[in-house]
Amino acid sequence: MIMNIEELRSKPLWQMTGEEFLFLQEQGCSKQEQAAETNAVDEKFVYGYAGLAKSLKASVLLITS
């Protein structure tokens, strides 16, 4: 059975078969995983005014004022 995602999204949940529901759920999970991978940011912690100024590429005087 070839499943069209757009048709399944428009179909009410109570009319779906278990197979259709699981297919949609798996498609949603894979998209969320892909989005999480592409939105992964290299988190870096900075400490103090000097670290903040360096990460924002600003002077310490600007940060403290």
Stockholm file with secondary structure:
# STOCKHOLM 1.0

chainA/1-65         MIMNIEELRSKPLWQMTGEEFLFLQEQGCSKQEQAAETNAVDEKFVYGYAGLAKSLKASVLLITS
#=GR chainA/1-65 SS CCCCHHHHHHSCGGGCCHHHHHHHHHHHHHHHHHHHHHTCCCCCCCCHHHHHHHHHTCCHHHHHC
#=GC SS_cons        CCCCHHHHHHSCGGGCCHHHHHHHHHHHHHHHHHHHHHTCCCCCCCCHHHHHHHHHTCCHHHHHC
//
